[in-house]
Amino acid sequence: MTSDRYLTVAEVSAAARRLVTRYPGPGRLRRVGTSRAGRPLEMLSVGHGPAHVLVVARPHPDEPVGAVTAL
């Protein structure tokens, strides 16, 4: 979130790409599907190991803080 608004989908995607560029070993961004609107659905993976956590960003239009939490 910026000081006056929540991040857009494009800004969240760009932030995820920056994370993968900054941490190329543990970070990976891949397309896992397509939305009904035809936009790519991407998954950001960080790290390796036996335990996994799934964080979903933007699950609902009324919950825009999810993207900031995920990042």
Summary of the structure (lengths in Angstrom):
residues: 71
radius of gyration: 12.7
end to end distance: 10.2
largest distance: 38.9
contacts: 139
relative contact order: 0.22
helix: 28%
strand: 21%
